[in-house]
Amino acid sequence: MTQVTEARLAREAELCYACIALVTDYDAWREEEEGVDAASVLEVMHANVDKAQRLLRQVVPQLSARPRACACGEALKAALYTAPEQVPQEARERLDLLVAKYGYGTA
Protein backbone atom coordinates (compact mmCIF):
# COMPACT_ATOMS: atom_id res chain seq x y z
CA MET A 1 0.00 0.00 0.00
CA THR A 2 1.09 3.56 -0.54
CA GLN A 3 0.16 6.81 1.12
CA VAL A 4 0.51 8.90 -2.04
CA THR A 5 -3.09 10.14 -2.02
CA GLU A 6 -3.02 10.96 1.67
CA ALA A 7 0.34 12.72 1.38
CA ARG A 8 -0.85 14.83 -1.56
CA LEU A 9 -4.07 15.82 0.21
CA ALA A 10 -2.18 16.69 3.39
CA ARG A 11 0.20 18.86 1.37
CA GLU A 12 -2.70 20.69 -0.29
CA ALA A 13 -4.23 21.27 3.16
CA GLU A 14 -0.84 22.53 4.39
CA LEU A 15 -0.65 19.77 6.99
CA CYS A 16 2.51 18.03 8.08
CA TYR A 17 2.18 14.33 7.30
CA ALA A 18 3.77 11.15 8.57
CA CYS A 19 2.79 7.53 8.15
CA ILE A 20 2.63 5.07 11.02
CA ALA A 21 2.83 1.60 9.46
CA LEU A 22 2.33 -1.42 11.69
CA VAL A 23 2.66 -4.88 10.16
CA THR A 24 0.06 -7.56 10.83
CA ASP A 25 1.77 -10.53 9.12
CA TYR A 26 4.66 -11.51 6.89
CA ASP A 27 3.28 -14.51 5.02
CA ALA A 28 2.84 -12.60 1.75
CA TRP A 29 6.56 -12.24 1.13
CA ARG A 30 8.46 -14.46 3.56
CA GLU A 31 8.31 -17.95 2.16
CA GLU A 32 9.50 -19.48 5.44
CA GLU A 33 6.51 -17.99 7.32
CA GLU A 34 3.38 -20.03 7.80
CA GLY A 35 0.11 -18.77 6.39
CA VAL A 36 -2.12 -16.71 8.64
CA ASP A 37 -5.81 -16.71 9.32
CA ALA A 38 -8.14 -13.81 9.98
CA ALA A 39 -8.15 -14.41 13.73
CA SER A 40 -4.37 -14.09 14.04
CA VAL A 41 -4.31 -10.98 11.86
CA LEU A 42 -7.05 -9.39 14.00
CA GLU A 43 -5.16 -10.24 17.17
CA VAL A 44 -2.02 -8.51 15.90
CA MET A 45 -4.08 -5.61 14.54
CA HIS A 46 -5.66 -4.99 17.95
CA ALA A 47 -2.20 -4.99 19.54
CA ASN A 48 -1.04 -2.56 16.84
CA VAL A 49 -3.96 -0.22 17.62
CA ASP A 50 -2.79 -0.11 21.23
CA LYS A 51 0.80 0.61 20.09
CA ALA A 52 -0.34 3.39 17.76
CA GLN A 53 -2.51 4.99 20.45
CA ARG A 54 0.37 4.96 22.94
CA LEU A 55 2.70 6.44 20.33
CA LEU A 56 0.26 9.24 19.45
CA ARG A 57 -0.44 10.06 23.10
CA GLN A 58 3.29 10.55 23.61
CA VAL A 59 4.26 12.27 20.36
CA VAL A 60 1.34 14.61 19.58
CA PRO A 61 1.76 16.78 22.70
CA GLN A 62 5.49 17.07 22.00
CA LEU A 63 4.94 18.06 18.38
CA SER A 64 2.09 20.47 19.06
CA ALA A 65 4.20 22.34 21.61
CA ARG A 66 6.85 23.21 19.00
CA PRO A 67 6.70 25.72 16.17
CA ARG A 68 6.85 24.20 12.71
CA ALA A 69 10.36 23.85 11.30
CA CYS A 70 9.05 23.08 7.82
CA ALA A 71 7.32 24.83 4.93
CA CYS A 72 4.18 22.65 5.04
CA GLY A 73 2.14 25.48 6.54
CA GLU A 74 2.61 27.58 3.40
CA ALA A 75 2.59 24.87 0.72
CA LEU A 76 -0.17 26.55 -1.29
CA LYS A 77 1.47 29.95 -1.30
CA ALA A 78 3.40 29.29 -4.51
CA ALA A 79 0.68 27.11 -6.03
CA LEU A 80 -2.03 29.76 -6.44
CA TYR A 81 -1.68 31.55 -9.77
CA THR A 82 -5.19 32.72 -10.61
CA ALA A 83 -5.94 36.28 -9.55
CA PRO A 84 -8.25 36.07 -6.51
CA GLU A 85 -10.95 38.17 -8.19
CA GLN A 86 -11.05 35.66 -11.07
CA VAL A 87 -11.91 32.72 -8.80
CA PRO A 88 -15.67 32.01 -8.79
CA GLN A 89 -17.47 32.81 -5.53
CA GLU A 90 -18.59 29.17 -5.13
CA ALA A 91 -14.98 27.98 -5.33
CA ARG A 92 -13.85 30.65 -2.89
CA GLU A 93 -16.50 29.54 -0.39
CA ARG A 94 -15.61 25.87 -0.80
CA LEU A 95 -11.88 26.50 -0.37
CA ASP A 96 -12.09 29.33 2.15
CA LEU A 97 -10.54 27.35 5.00
CA LEU A 98 -7.44 26.57 2.94
CA VAL A 99 -6.84 29.73 0.90
CA ALA A 100 -8.34 32.68 2.78
CA LYS A 101 -4.95 33.64 4.22
CA TYR A 102 -3.68 34.17 0.67
CA GLY A 103 -6.44 36.61 -0.29
CA TYR A 104 -8.77 34.06 -1.86
CA GLY A 105 -11.27 34.01 0.99
CA THR A 106 -14.91 35.01 0.89
CA ALA A 107 -14.53 37.84 3.39
N, C-alpha and C positions, 0 to 999 in steps of 0.2 A: 504494500500500500504506500501511497505517497501523500504528502500534505501540500501539494502544489496549490490546489484550489484554496485551501484554508490560508496558506501563506500569502497568496495574492490578495485575498479579501482583507486579511489583516493589514496588509500594506496599504491598500486603498483607504482603509478606515484609520490609518495612521496609528495602528496598534503594534506594540512590540509583540513578537510571536516566538514561541518555542514549542517544540513537540516533546511530550513525555510518552515514550514508547515502552510498553511492558509486554514481554513475550508470554504467550500462554502455552506454547508447545514447540517442539523442534522436529516433529516427525516429517514435515514436508520437505526438508532438505538434508537432514542427517540420516543417512541410510542405516546407521547402527542403532537408531532410536526405534523403540516399538511404537506402533500406531496408538493413537489416543481415541478416547470416546468423549462424548459430549459432557458427561459427568466430570471427568478429570479436567477438561478445559474450563468448565464453569468453576470448579474448585480453585484452580489457579487464578482465574479471572477475578473471583471475589477477593482473594488475597492481594492481587494487584490493585484493586480498588482501594483497599486499606492502605497500601503503600503509597499510592498516588495522593490520597487524602492527607496522609501524614506529611508527605513532601510539600504539598501546597500550603498546609497550615504553617509550616516552618518558613518557606521561601517567600510567599506573597507578602507578609508583613515586612520582611527585610527589603524586598524590591520596592514596595510602595513608599518606603521611608526615604528613598534616594531619588535625587533628580535624574532624569534620563541622561545618559551619556551617549545617546545615539541620535540619528536624524529621523527616526520613525515618526515622531510627532509632527513633522513637516513634510512628509512624503508627497503630498499632493501639491505642495507649493509650486514646484516646477512642472507639474503635469497639467495645469489648467491654462489653456491657451485662448479659449474663446472669451471675448470681452464680456464681463458680467451682464451688461445690459442686453446682450444678444442671446442670453440663455432664457428659454421660456419659463414663465412664472411657475408652471407645474413642476418643471425639473428643479427649479430653485427650492420650492417647498419640499420636494421629496429628498433632496440632498442637503438641506439646510444644516443639519447636524454636523455634516462632514466639511462643508465648504464655506460656511458663513464667515469664518475668521479670515478668509481670503477675499471678502467683498462680494461673494456670490449668494449671500443670504437673502431672506425675504424681508428683513427689516430695513 
